[in-house]
Amino acid sequence: MTDITIPGGKIRSFVERIENLDTELLELNEQKKEVFSEAKAEGFDVKILKEIIKLRKQDQDERDERETLLDLYMRAMDTAQPEGAAKAA
């Protein structure tokens, strides 16, 4: 049998660090929920706040491209005939 030394202390250290980070993430997520609840209580739309956060994570080029495509698609829908009208013609 091969004599392999497994560094148990090192493994335990990694596991405990990951567990601590998981605990911190749970606490941070709870704090995030509290901030959203506070904003909602003051009359702000949480969906819009989340959208703003999402947009701020994107760089300006990504935002511009997204807005351009959204505008293009909306205009295409506005100029298209409804499905029923196209079939009747």
Gaussian input, Z-matrix of N, CA and C with variables (Angstrom, degrees):
# hf/3-21g

backbone

0 1
 N
 C     1     B1
 C     2     B2     1     A1
 N     3     B3     2     A2     1     D1
 C     4     B4     3     A3     2     D2
 C     5     B5     4     A4     3     D3
 N     6     B6     5     A5     4     D4
 C     7     B7     6     A6     5     D5
 C     8     B8     7     A7     6     D6
 N     9     B9     8     A8     7     D7
 C    10    B10     9     A9     8     D8
 C    11    B11    10    A10     9     D9
 N    12    B12    11    A11    10    D10
 C    13    B13    12    A12    11    D11
 C    14    B14    13    A13    12    D12
 N    15    B15    14    A14    13    D13
 C    16    B16    15    A15    14    D14
 C    17    B17    16    A16    15    D15
 N    18    B18    17    A17    16    D16
 C    19    B19    18    A18    17    D17
 C    20    B20    19    A19    18    D18
 N    21    B21    20    A20    19    D19
 C    22    B22    21    A21    20    D20
 C    23    B23    22    A22    21    D21
 N    24    B24    23    A23    22    D22
 C    25    B25    24    A24    23    D23
 C    26    B26    25    A25    24    D24
 N    27    B27    26    A26    25    D25
 C    28    B28    27    A27    26    D26
 C    29    B29    28    A28    27    D27
 N    30    B30    29    A29    28    D28
 C    31    B31    30    A30    29    D29
 C    32    B32    31    A31    30    D30
 N    33    B33    32    A32    31    D31
 C    34    B34    33    A33    32    D32
 C    35    B35    34    A34    33    D33
 N    36    B36    35    A35    34    D34
 C    37    B37    36    A36    35    D35
 C    38    B38    37    A37    36    D36
 N    39    B39    38    A38    37    D37
 C    40    B40    39    A39    38    D38
 C    41    B41    40    A40    39    D39
 N    42    B42    41    A41    40    D40
 C    43    B43    42    A42    41    D41
 C    44    B44    43    A43    42    D42
 N    45    B45    44    A44    43    D43
 C    46    B46    45    A45    44    D44
 C    47    B47    46    A46    45    D45
 N    48    B48    47    A47    46    D46
 C    49    B49    48    A48    47    D47
 C    50    B50    49    A49    48    D48
 N    51    B51    50    A50    49    D49
 C    52    B52    51    A51    50    D50
 C    53    B53    52    A52    51    D51
 N    54    B54    53    A53    52    D52
 C    55    B55    54    A54    53    D53
 C    56    B56    55    A55    54    D54
 N    57    B57    56    A56    55    D55
 C    58    B58    57    A57    56    D56
 C    59    B59    58    A58    57    D57
 N    60    B60    59    A59    58    D58
 C    61    B61    60    A60    59    D59
 C    62    B62    61    A61    60    D60
 N    63    B63    62    A62    61    D61
 C    64    B64    63    A63    62    D62
 C    65    B65    64    A64    63    D63
 N    66    B66    65    A65    64    D64
 C    67    B67    66    A66    65    D65
 C    68    B68    67    A67    66    D66
 N    69    B69    68    A68    67    D67
 C    70    B70    69    A69    68    D68
 C    71    B71    70    A70    69    D69
 N    72    B72    71    A71    70    D70
 C    73    B73    72    A72    71    D71
 C    74    B74    73    A73    72    D72
 N    75    B75    74    A74    73    D73
 C    76    B76    75    A75    74    D74
 C    77    B77    76    A76    75    D75
 N    78    B78    77    A77    76    D76
 C    79    B79    78    A78    77    D77
 C    80    B80    79    A79    78    D78
 N    81    B81    80    A80    79    D79
 C    82    B82    81    A81    80    D80
 C    83    B83    82    A82    81    D81
 N    84    B84    83    A83    82    D82
 C    85    B85    84    A84    83    D83
 C    86    B86    85    A85    84    D84
 N    87    B87    86    A86    85    D85
 C    88    B88    87    A87    86    D86
 C    89    B89    88    A88    87    D87
 N    90    B90    89    A89    88    D88
 C    91    B91    90    A90    89    D89
 C    92    B92    91    A91    90    D90
 N    93    B93    92    A92    91    D91
 C    94    B94    93    A93    92    D92
 C    95    B95    94    A94    93    D93
 N    96    B96    95    A95    94    D94
 C    97    B97    96    A96    95    D95
 C    98    B98    97    A97    96    D96
 N    99    B99    98    A98    97    D97
 C   100   B100    99    A99    98    D98
 C   101   B101   100   A100    99    D99
 N   102   B102   101   A101   100   D100
 C   103   B103   102   A102   101   D101
 C   104   B104   103   A103   102   D102
 N   105   B105   104   A104   103   D103
 C   106   B106   105   A105   104   D104
 C   107   B107   106   A106   105   D105
 N   108   B108   107   A107   106   D106
 C   109   B109   108   A108   107   D107
 C   110   B110   109   A109   108   D108
 N   111   B111   110   A110   109   D109
 C   112   B112   111   A111   110   D110
 C   113   B113   112   A112   111   D111
 N   114   B114   113   A113   112   D112
 C   115   B115   114   A114   113   D113
 C   116   B116   115   A115   114   D114
 N   117   B117   116   A116   115   D115
 C   118   B118   117   A117   116   D116
 C   119   B119   118   A118   117   D117
 N   120   B120   119   A119   118   D118
 C   121   B121   120   A120   119   D119
 C   122   B122   121   A121   120   D120
 N   123   B123   122   A122   121   D121
 C   124   B124   123   A123   122   D122
 C   125   B125   124   A124   123   D123
 N   126   B126   125   A125   124   D124
 C   127   B127   126   A126   125   D125
 C   128   B128   127   A127   126   D126
 N   129   B129   128   A128   127   D127
 C   130   B130   129   A129   128   D128
 C   131   B131   130   A130   129   D129
 N   132   B132   131   A131   130   D130
 C   133   B133   132   A132   131   D131
 C   134   B134   133   A133   132   D132
 N   135   B135   134   A134   133   D133
 C   136   B136   135   A135   134   D134
 C   137   B137   136   A136   135   D135
 N   138   B138   137   A137   136   D136
 C   139   B139   138   A138   137   D137
 C   140   B140   139   A139   138   D138
 N   141   B141   140   A140   139   D139
 C   142   B142   141   A141   140   D140
 C   143   B143   142   A142   141   D141
 N   144   B144   143   A143   142   D142
 C   145   B145   144   A144   143   D143
 C   146   B146   145   A145   144   D144
 N   147   B147   146   A146   145   D145
 C   148   B148   147   A147   146   D146
 C   149   B149   148   A148   147   D147
 N   150   B150   149   A149   148   D148
 C   151   B151   150   A150   149   D149
 C   152   B152   151   A151   150   D150
 N   153   B153   152   A152   151   D151
 C   154   B154   153   A153   152   D152
 C   155   B155   154   A154   153   D153
 N   156   B156   155   A155   154   D154
 C   157   B157   156   A156   155   D155
 C   158   B158   157   A157   156   D156
 N   159   B159   158   A158   157   D157
 C   160   B160   159   A159   158   D158
 C   161   B161   160   A160   159   D159
 N   162   B162   161   A161   160   D160
 C   163   B163   162   A162   161   D161
 C   164   B164   163   A163   162   D162
 N   165   B165   164   A164   163   D163
 C   166   B166   165   A165   164   D164
 C   167   B167   166   A166   165   D165
 N   168   B168   167   A167   166   D166
 C   169   B169   168   A168   167   D167
 C   170   B170   169   A169   168   D168
 N   171   B171   170   A170   169   D169
 C   172   B172   171   A171   170   D170
 C   173   B173   172   A172   171   D171
 N   174   B174   173   A173   172   D172
 C   175   B175   174   A174   173   D173
 C   176   B176   175   A175   174   D174
 N   177   B177   176   A176   175   D175
 C   178   B178   177   A177   176   D176
 C   179   B179   178   A178   177   D177
 N   180   B180   179   A179   178   D178
 C   181   B181   180   A180   179   D179
 C   182   B182   181   A181   180   D180
 N   183   B183   182   A182   181   D181
 C   184   B184   183   A183   182   D182
 C   185   B185   184   A184   183   D183
 N   186   B186   185   A185   184   D184
 C   187   B187   186   A186   185   D185
 C   188   B188   187   A187   186   D186
 N   189   B189   188   A188   187   D187
 C   190   B190   189   A189   188   D188
 C   191   B191   190   A190   189   D189
 N   192   B192   191   A191   190   D190
 C   193   B193   192   A192   191   D191
 C   194   B194   193   A193   192   D192
 N   195   B195   194   A194   193   D193
 C   196   B196   195   A195   194   D194
 C   197   B197   196   A196   195   D195
 N   198   B198   197   A197   196   D196
 C   199   B199   198   A198   197   D197
 C   200   B200   199   A199   198   D198
 N   201   B201   200   A200   199   D199
 C   202   B202   201   A201   200   D200
 C   203   B203   202   A202   201   D201
 N   204   B204   203   A203   202   D202
 C   205   B205   204   A204   203   D203
 C   206   B206   205   A205   204   D204
 N   207   B207   206   A206   205   D205
 C   208   B208   207   A207   206   D206
 C   209   B209   208   A208   207   D207
 N   210   B210   209   A209   208   D208
 C   211   B211   210   A210   209   D209
 C   212   B212   211   A211   210   D210
 N   213   B213   212   A212   211   D211
 C   214   B214   213   A213   212   D212
 C   215   B215   214   A214   213   D213
 N   216   B216   215   A215   214   D214
 C   217   B217   216   A216   215   D215
 C   218   B218   217   A217   216   D216
 N   219   B219   218   A218   217   D217
 C   220   B220   219   A219   218   D218
 C   221   B221   220   A220   219   D219
 N   222   B222   221   A221   220   D220
 C   223   B223   222   A222   221   D221
 C   224   B224   223   A223   222   D222
 N   225   B225   224   A224   223   D223
 C   226   B226   225   A225   224   D224
 C   227   B227   226   A226   225   D225
 N   228   B228   227   A227   226   D226
 C   229   B229   228   A228   227   D227
 C   230   B230   229   A229   228   D228
 N   231   B231   230   A230   229   D229
 C   232   B232   231   A231   230   D230
 C   233   B233   232   A232   231   D231
 N   234   B234   233   A233   232   D232
 C   235   B235   234   A234   233   D233
 C   236   B236   235   A235   234   D234
 N   237   B237   236   A236   235   D235
 C   238   B238   237   A237   236   D236
 C   239   B239   238   A238   237   D237
 N   240   B240   239   A239   238   D238
 C   241   B241   240   A240   239   D239
 C   242   B242   241   A241   240   D240
 N   243   B243   242   A242   241   D241
 C   244   B244   243   A243   242   D242
 C   245   B245   244   A244   243   D243
 N   246   B246   245   A245   244   D244
 C   247   B247   246   A246   245   D245
 C   248   B248   247   A247   246   D246
 N   249   B249   248   A248   247   D247
 C   250   B250   249   A249   248   D248
 C   251   B251   250   A250   249   D249
 N   252   B252   251   A251   250   D250
 C   253   B253   252   A252   251   D251
 C   254   B254   253   A253   252   D252
 N   255   B255   254   A254   253   D253
 C   256   B256   255   A255   254   D254
 C   257   B257   256   A256   255   D255
 N   258   B258   257   A257   256   D256
 C   259   B259   258   A258   257   D257
 C   260   B260   259   A259   258   D258
 N   261   B261   260   A260   259   D259
 C   262   B262   261   A261   260   D260
 C   263   B263   262   A262   261   D261
 N   264   B264   263   A263   262   D262
 C   265   B265   264   A264   263   D263
 C   266   B266   265   A265   264   D264

   B1=1.4588
   B2=1.5171
   B3=1.3259
   B4=1.4428
   B5=1.5183
   B6=1.2950
   B7=1.4640
   B8=1.5253
   B9=1.3299
   B10=1.4623
   B11=1.5145
   B12=1.3162
   B13=1.4567
   B14=1.5258
   B15=1.3051
   B16=1.4647
   B17=1.5223
   B18=1.3342
   B19=1.4647
   B20=1.5232
   B21=1.3176
   B22=1.4635
   B23=1.5062
   B24=1.3408
   B25=1.4656
   B26=1.5124
   B27=1.3176
   B28=1.4672
   B29=1.5332
   B30=1.3334
   B31=1.4708
   B32=1.5227
   B33=1.3465
   B34=1.4715
   B35=1.5256
   B36=1.3242
   B37=1.4623
   B38=1.5273
   B39=1.3366
   B40=1.4688
   B41=1.5234
   B42=1.3158
   B43=1.4707
   B44=1.5164
   B45=1.3258
   B46=1.4652
   B47=1.5307
   B48=1.3242
   B49=1.4660
   B50=1.5174
   B51=1.3147
   B52=1.4713
   B53=1.5237
   B54=1.3280
   B55=1.4718
   B56=1.5257
   B57=1.3327
   B58=1.4676
   B59=1.5256
   B60=1.3223
   B61=1.4671
   B62=1.5232
   B63=1.3420
   B64=1.4675
   B65=1.5223
   B66=1.3230
   B67=1.4608
   B68=1.5251
   B69=1.3328
   B70=1.4604
   B71=1.5299
   B72=1.3410
   B73=1.4679
   B74=1.5200
   B75=1.3288
   B76=1.4656
   B77=1.5226
   B78=1.3179
   B79=1.4630
   B80=1.5287
   B81=1.3290
   B82=1.4675
   B83=1.5226
   B84=1.3302
   B85=1.4657
   B86=1.5188
   B87=1.3228
   B88=1.4669
   B89=1.5282
   B90=1.3203
   B91=1.4661
   B92=1.5267
   B93=1.3225
   B94=1.4635
   B95=1.5278
   B96=1.3335
   B97=1.4651
   B98=1.5266
   B99=1.3200
   B100=1.4611
   B101=1.5326
   B102=1.3384
   B103=1.4687
   B104=1.5274
   B105=1.3344
   B106=1.4675
   B107=1.5258
   B108=1.3214
   B109=1.4684
   B110=1.5229
   B111=1.3131
   B112=1.4623
   B113=1.5290
   B114=1.3234
   B115=1.4659
   B116=1.5240
   B117=1.3376
   B118=1.4637
   B119=1.5253
   B120=1.3301
   B121=1.4632
   B122=1.5293
   B123=1.3249
   B124=1.4596
   B125=1.5215
   B126=1.3576
   B127=1.4518
   B128=1.5182
   B129=1.3359
   B130=1.4566
   B131=1.5234
   B132=1.3108
   B133=1.4600
   B134=1.5315
   B135=1.3262
   B136=1.4593
   B137=1.5293
   B138=1.3261
   B139=1.4707
   B140=1.5243
   B141=1.3105
   B142=1.4597
   B143=1.5265
   B144=1.3201
   B145=1.4675
   B146=1.5276
   B147=1.3325
   B148=1.4659
   B149=1.5262
   B150=1.3248
   B151=1.4727
   B152=1.5297
   B153=1.3222
   B154=1.4614
   B155=1.5304
   B156=1.3185
   B157=1.4664
   B158=1.5243
   B159=1.3195
   B160=1.4665
   B161=1.5241
   B162=1.3381
   B163=1.4623
   B164=1.5226
   B165=1.3274
   B166=1.4634
   B167=1.5299
   B168=1.3245
   B169=1.4666
   B170=1.5268
   B171=1.3271
   B172=1.4608
   B173=1.5302
   B174=1.3232
   B175=1.4593
   B176=1.5301
   B177=1.3252
   B178=1.4662
   B179=1.5253
   B180=1.3379
   B181=1.4680
   B182=1.5258
   B183=1.3295
   B184=1.4707
   B185=1.5266
   B186=1.3327
   B187=1.4728
   B188=1.5173
   B189=1.3311
   B190=1.4624
   B191=1.5226
   B192=1.3311
   B193=1.4676
   B194=1.5223
   B195=1.3282
   B196=1.4717
   B197=1.5229
   B198=1.3223
   B199=1.4615
   B200=1.5280
   B201=1.3288
   B202=1.4626
   B203=1.5231
   B204=1.3353
   B205=1.4641
   B206=1.5224
   B207=1.3082
   B208=1.4626
   B209=1.5249
   B210=1.3218
   B211=1.4689
   B212=1.5273
   B213=1.3313
   B214=1.4655
   B215=1.5252
   B216=1.3159
   B217=1.4708
   B218=1.5225
   B219=1.3299
   B220=1.4645
   B221=1.5345
   B222=1.3286
   B223=1.4687
   B224=1.5236
   B225=1.3239
   B226=1.4662
   B227=1.5310
   B228=1.3105
   B229=1.4708
   B230=1.5158
   B231=1.3282
   B232=1.4688
   B233=1.5246
   B234=1.3424
   B235=1.4643
   B236=1.5238
   B237=1.3184
   B238=1.4697
   B239=1.5228
   B240=1.3229
   B241=1.4634
   B242=1.5223
   B243=1.3255
   B244=1.4605
   B245=1.5418
   B246=1.3164
   B247=1.4695
   B248=1.5350
   B249=1.2969
   B250=1.4693
   B251=1.5208
   B252=1.3237
   B253=1.4603
   B254=1.5180
   B255=1.3243
   B256=1.4589
   B257=1.5304
   B258=1.3146
   B259=1.4596
   B260=1.5275
   B261=1.3307
   B262=1.4529
   B263=1.5281
   B264=1.3035
   B265=1.4795
   B266=1.4915
   A1=109.25
   A2=117.24
   A3=121.84
   A4=109.71
   A5=115.98
   A6=121.34
   A7=108.63
   A8=116.78
   A9=122.41
   A10=108.47
   A11=115.13
   A12=119.77
   A13=108.21
   A14=115.22
   A15=120.97
   A16=107.36
   A17=117.20
   A18=120.31
   A19=111.42
   A20=116.42
   A21=121.48
   A22=113.62
   A23=116.44
   A24=119.57
   A25=111.92
   A26=116.07
   A27=120.90
   A28=110.22
   A29=115.76
   A30=120.49
   A31=109.97
   A32=115.65
   A33=120.20
   A34=110.24
   A35=116.86
   A36=121.56
   A37=111.01
   A38=116.85
   A39=120.00
   A40=111.52
   A41=116.36
   A42=120.90
   A43=110.38
   A44=117.05
   A45=120.25
   A46=111.33
   A47=117.31
   A48=119.84
   A49=110.71
   A50=117.10
   A51=120.91
   A52=110.44
   A53=116.84
   A54=120.03
   A55=110.73
   A56=116.89
   A57=120.23
   A58=111.27
   A59=116.34
   A60=119.62
   A61=111.45
   A62=116.68
   A63=119.78
   A64=110.82
   A65=116.86
   A66=121.34
   A67=110.39
   A68=116.08
   A69=120.06
   A70=111.08
   A71=116.46
   A72=119.73
   A73=111.39
   A74=116.68
   A75=119.95
   A76=110.45
   A77=116.53
   A78=120.67
   A79=111.14
   A80=116.56
   A81=120.03
   A82=111.57
   A83=117.24
   A84=120.26
   A85=111.00
   A86=116.46
   A87=119.91
   A88=110.13
   A89=116.90
   A90=121.01
   A91=110.86
   A92=116.15
   A93=121.05
   A94=110.06
   A95=116.63
   A96=120.30
   A97=110.77
   A98=116.09
   A99=120.34
   A100=111.18
   A101=116.80
   A102=120.43
   A103=109.94
   A104=116.99
   A105=119.86
   A106=110.51
   A107=117.54
   A108=120.80
   A109=111.11
   A110=115.88
   A111=120.56
   A112=110.61
   A113=116.28
   A114=120.24
   A115=110.37
   A116=116.34
   A117=120.39
   A118=110.49
   A119=116.83
   A120=121.01
   A121=111.26
   A122=116.62
   A123=119.97
   A124=112.41
   A125=116.03
   A126=119.97
   A127=115.88
   A128=117.83
   A129=119.84
   A130=110.61
   A131=116.27
   A132=122.66
   A133=108.51
   A134=116.36
   A135=122.26
   A136=111.19
   A137=117.79
   A138=120.43
   A139=110.76
   A140=116.27
   A141=120.80
   A142=110.06
   A143=117.32
   A144=120.14
   A145=111.00
   A146=116.42
   A147=120.48
   A148=110.90
   A149=116.42
   A150=120.63
   A151=110.19
   A152=116.71
   A153=120.59
   A154=110.32
   A155=116.50
   A156=121.07
   A157=109.97
   A158=116.50
   A159=121.52
   A160=110.81
   A161=116.38
   A162=120.86
   A163=111.75
   A164=116.95
   A165=120.12
   A166=112.12
   A167=116.95
   A168=120.50
   A169=111.15
   A170=116.83
   A171=121.79
   A172=109.13
   A173=115.84
   A174=117.06
   A175=108.73
   A176=116.16
   A177=121.01
   A178=111.91
   A179=117.67
   A180=120.37
   A181=111.39
   A182=116.71
   A183=120.38
   A184=110.74
   A185=115.65
   A186=119.32
   A187=110.83
   A188=116.58
   A189=120.02
   A190=111.03
   A191=116.54
   A192=120.45
   A193=110.83
   A194=116.37
   A195=120.65
   A196=110.55
   A197=116.87
   A198=120.70
   A199=111.36
   A200=116.80
   A201=120.97
   A202=110.74
   A203=116.26
   A204=119.75
   A205=111.80
   A206=116.44
   A207=120.27
   A208=110.31
   A209=116.34
   A210=120.91
   A211=110.90
   A212=116.26
   A213=121.33
   A214=111.10
   A215=116.64
   A216=121.07
   A217=111.48
   A218=117.03
   A219=119.96
   A220=110.82
   A221=117.14
   A222=119.92
   A223=111.08
   A224=117.39
   A225=120.70
   A226=110.31
   A227=116.89
   A228=119.95
   A229=110.85
   A230=116.75
   A231=120.72
   A232=112.05
   A233=117.71
   A234=119.84
   A235=112.92
   A236=117.51
   A237=120.38
   A238=110.11
   A239=115.62
   A240=120.02
   A241=108.25
   A242=116.14
   A243=118.70
   A244=109.31
   A245=116.61
   A246=122.42
   A247=111.39
   A248=117.44
   A249=120.67
   A250=111.96
   A251=118.25
   A252=122.20
   A253=111.32
   A254=117.13
   A255=120.95
   A256=110.17
   A257=118.53
   A258=122.45
   A259=111.81
   A260=116.74
   A261=120.83
   A262=112.31
   A263=115.92
   A264=120.59
   A265=113.74
   D1=138.74
   D2=-178.74
   D3=-77.35
   D4=138.06
   D5=-179.27
   D6=-90.93
   D7=99.29
   D8=-178.96
   D9=-108.86
   D10=129.68
   D11=177.67
   D12=-99.19
   D13=121.06
   D14=177.73
   D15=-102.17
   D16=123.26
   D17=-178.48
   D18=-74.65
   D19=82.62
   D20=-177.05
   D21=-57.67
   D22=-38.07
   D23=179.26
   D24=-63.89
   D25=-38.53
   D26=179.76
   D27=-67.93
   D28=-42.69
   D29=177.94
   D30=-61.11
   D31=-45.66
   D32=179.66
   D33=-59.78
   D34=-40.02
   D35=179.70
   D36=-61.63
   D37=-46.81
   D38=178.36
   D39=-62.17
   D40=-45.54
   D41=-178.68
   D42=-61.56
   D43=-45.32
   D44=-178.68
   D45=-66.68
   D46=-37.57
   D47=177.13
   D48=-64.10
   D49=-42.49
   D50=178.65
   D51=-64.75
   D52=-42.25
   D53=178.35
   D54=-62.32
   D55=-40.29
   D56=177.95
   D57=-64.14
   D58=-40.63
   D59=177.28
   D60=-64.46
   D61=-39.54
   D62=176.70
   D63=-60.18
   D64=-41.63
   D65=178.87
   D66=-64.29
   D67=-43.13
   D68=178.68
   D69=-63.43
   D70=-39.73
   D71=177.94
   D72=-62.12
   D73=-42.25
   D74=178.08
   D75=-60.95
   D76=-43.13
   D77=179.60
   D78=-65.00
   D79=-42.50
   D80=178.68
   D81=-64.92
   D82=-40.39
   D83=177.57
   D84=-63.56
   D85=-37.04
   D86=177.76
   D87=-65.82
   D88=-41.01
   D89=177.24
   D90=-63.88
   D91=-38.62
   D92=178.42
   D93=-62.60
   D94=-43.37
   D95=177.46
   D96=-60.45
   D97=-40.46
   D98=-179.76
   D99=-63.66
   D100=-39.70
   D101=178.66
   D102=-65.27
   D103=-42.88
   D104=177.64
   D105=-63.29
   D106=-39.98
   D107=177.89
   D108=-63.57
   D109=-40.55
   D110=178.15
   D111=-63.72
   D112=-43.64
   D113=178.70
   D114=-62.95
   D115=-42.00
   D116=179.41
   D117=-63.69
   D118=-40.82
   D119=179.66
   D120=-63.55
   D121=-26.85
   D122=178.53
   D123=-89.95
   D124=6.03
   D125=173.04
   D126=97.07
   D127=7.11
   D128=179.70
   D129=-87.42
   D130=147.73
   D131=179.28
   D132=-83.52
   D133=113.71
   D134=-175.25
   D135=-64.17
   D136=-36.84
   D137=178.30
   D138=-60.17
   D139=-41.13
   D140=-179.88
   D141=-68.58
   D142=-40.73
   D143=177.12
   D144=-60.50
   D145=-41.97
   D146=178.68
   D147=-64.97
   D148=-37.38
   D149=177.81
   D150=-65.47
   D151=-41.05
   D152=177.67
   D153=-61.19
   D154=-44.11
   D155=179.43
   D156=-61.68
   D157=-43.05
   D158=178.62
   D159=-61.16
   D160=-44.67
   D161=-179.81
   D162=-65.77
   D163=-38.21
   D164=-178.90
   D165=-67.71
   D166=-22.06
   D167=177.53
   D168=-75.33
   D169=-22.00
   D170=-179.55
   D171=-84.71
   D172=151.72
   D173=173.41
   D174=-80.16
   D175=169.17
   D176=-173.40
   D177=-60.51
   D178=-38.25
   D179=-179.91
   D180=-63.65
   D181=-41.52
   D182=178.16
   D183=-63.31
   D184=-43.29
   D185=179.44
   D186=-63.66
   D187=-43.60
   D188=-179.78
   D189=-62.18
   D190=-44.08
   D191=179.60
   D192=-62.49
   D193=-43.41
   D194=179.85
   D195=-62.25
   D196=-45.50
   D197=-179.57
   D198=-64.98
   D199=-38.17
   D200=178.69
   D201=-64.16
   D202=-45.75
   D203=178.89
   D204=-65.40
   D205=-40.61
   D206=178.24
   D207=-61.06
   D208=-45.62
   D209=178.64
   D210=-62.66
   D211=-44.08
   D212=179.25
   D213=-59.54
   D214=-47.67
   D215=-179.53
   D216=-64.48
   D217=-41.42
   D218=179.88
   D219=-64.36
   D220=-42.28
   D221=178.42
   D222=-66.40
   D223=-37.28
   D224=178.22
   D225=-63.54
   D226=-40.58
   D227=177.94
   D228=-66.24
   D229=-40.60
   D230=-178.80
   D231=-64.91
   D232=-33.92
   D233=-177.40
   D234=-89.90
   D235=-12.17
   D236=179.97
   D237=-77.03
   D238=146.28
   D239=175.17
   D240=-74.85
   D241=147.64
   D242=175.17
   D243=-61.12
   D244=152.48
   D245=-177.17
   D246=-55.62
   D247=-43.75
   D248=-178.35
   D249=-65.28
   D250=-37.73
   D251=-179.58
   D252=-69.66
   D253=-35.72
   D254=-179.75
   D255=-68.24
   D256=-36.87
   D257=-179.88
   D258=-72.14
   D259=-34.48
   D260=-178.52
   D261=-71.70
   D262=-26.32
   D263=-176.10
   D264=-76.07

